[in-house]
Amino acid sequence: MSKITDEIENKDLIKKLEDMGLTEKEGRVYVALLPYRDIGSSKLIQMTGLHGQFVYDALARLEQKGLARHVIQNGRKKFSANTPNRLLSLIEEKRHSAQSVATALQSRYAGEREQDVEIFQGEGAFIAHQMKLLERQPNDTVIDVIASESERYQATFEAEGLWDEYVRILREKNIKTRYLGQELQRERLKKMETELPWTYRILPGHATGLMNTDIWHDNVTLNIFGNPILSITITGKEIADGYRQFFETLWNLAKK
């Protein structure tokens, strides 16, 4: 049982070493080295089950990375592991290297687009995109919605068991919603106002179809509740601010 447990722990350690930039074979050889001092390569081949050339190559790379060293005893190389703290230095070296590369590439970068358009089709893509928009929305802000007559927004989330999670994030980030609806929705909107962090108004003469308009902090998203659902996001702070001004005009015309 102990041997099985050790094998499981070793696999986990090797996987984590791979995440830190070592190859799988380097990880296996390094983990095998740790309990020993001045061990021969033949013993390592036996312990790791790797072909001899793989072990020699891994030892050479581990020495280059400062994770292993060797001494000559009776004309033969004997290997030992260096302290695992060396891994922290390797990570720091990679961070500095990445920072240097990022700085060099930044001079070639065209920059963020001031305006971008994305289209998402299907319920799965719709939900994933809405969750991403919600995660990106800053805390203590407001989402303005010009609603459609369709109630499929909430129903789509409920069908996937994600509505409660959506509401939880709204509450956690203190994100409120202002909802412009039509008279036929009044009773439902009254009920929802007691359950959600939002408020509503009814816009006289507001006739809605299958599309609602969501105004987020830096984008406007049009959700078309046809078959399949289609979501179109236009990203751009100026566009969002312009739509929000339009929403304010409608909001001031609307009544509770």
C-alpha positions, 0 to 999 in steps of 0.5 A: 500500500505504501509503494502505491501511495508513493507512486501516486505522490510521485506522479503528482509531484512530476505533474507539478514539475511539468507545470513549472517547466520541466519535462516529464522525464526531467521530473522523473529523474529529479524526483528519483535523485532527491533521496540520494547523494552521489548516485550512479546513472545505472541506478537511476535508469533502474529506478525511473524505468527510462531508457539510458539515453533519456536519463543521460539527457535529463541529467544534463538538462537538470544540471544546466538548470541548476537542479542537479550536480555531479562528482567524479568517483573512480572515474565515474560520474555520481549525481545528486539533486540540488535543493528544490528551492532552486525551482523558485529561482527558475520561476523568477528567471522565467518571470523576468524573461517573460517581462522582457519579451512582453516589453519588446513585443509591446512596441509592435502591438497595434493596440486595443480596438476602440470598437469590436463586434462579437456574435454568439449563437446557441444557448450554451454560447449565450450563457457562457458569454453572459457569465463572462460579461458579468464577471467583467462588469465592475463592482457597484455598477448598473446594467441598463436593460431595454427589455423584450417580451420574451422571458427566455433570458432567465428561463435559459439560465434556469434550464442549465441550473445557473440562474442562482449562480448568476444572481449570487454574482450580481449580489456579491459584486453589488451590481444592480439592474435598471429594467425598462419593460412594457405594461404586460410585464408589470406583475412579473416585474413587481415580483422580480423586484423583490427577489433581485437587485434591480428596479424597473419602470414601464415605458408607455407604448413600449412594444417589444419583440424578441430582442432586448438591449443590455447596456454594460459598462463598456459594451452594448449587447443585443440578445435576440431570443429566436431559435437559436438564441443570437447574442451580438456584443458591440464593445466600445466605451463611447458606444456604451455611454451613448446608449446609456444616455439614450436609456436615461431619456427613456428612463425619465419618460417611463413610470413605475 
